[in-house]
Amino acid sequence: MADRTTSRTTIDAEPAAVMAVIADFPAYPEWAGQVKSAEILTTHRDGRPDEVRFTLDAGVLSDDYTLGYEWHGDELVTWRIVTPGRMLSALDGSYQLAATDRGTEVTYELSADVKMPMLGMIKRKAEKVIVDTALKGLKKRVESR
């Protein structure tokens, strides 16, 4: 999983407001496209989610899996797959936030592997669609608040 897909956007809000939307997993079905449900299973001592179970329906890719999260203030959150699904064997990524004079620059990195054979370029294209869709949804959600 050395190759990662990366994209960025600028959101007209402070990093704390952006991170609050990222951490509100139960609301993901309202803005995160293919996420049908997100259930927080455990939390860290600071109250932020530790493990979250997702149900995903992206047409050809429907799956249930659990991700584990590490939070670094309002600057960075990383995740990795804790319980793979029927199709996803690996999924890790991050949101990195940086305050700018225009709001918050958000950089999203993602790497995924599936249990079935898939050409690398097809996998990267799927990752790019996921990353771009998530960033657009996040921007819209944060800026509409």
Sequence and secondary structure as in RCSB ss.txt:
>XXXX:A:sequence
MADRTTSRTTIDAEPAAVMAVIADFPAYPEWAGQVKSAEILTTHRDGRPDEVRFTLDAGVLSDDYTLGYEWHGDE
LVTWRIVTPGRMLSALDGSYQLAATDRGTEVTYELSADVKMPMLGMIKRKAEKVIVDTALKGLKKRVESR
>XXXX:A:secstr
    EEEEEEESS HHHHHHHHH GGGHHHHSTTEEEEEEEEE TTSSEEEEEEEEEETTEEEEEEEEEEEETTT
EEEEEEEE  SSEEEEEEEEEEEEETTEEEEEEEEEEEESS   HHHHHHHHHHHHHHHHHHHHHHHHT 
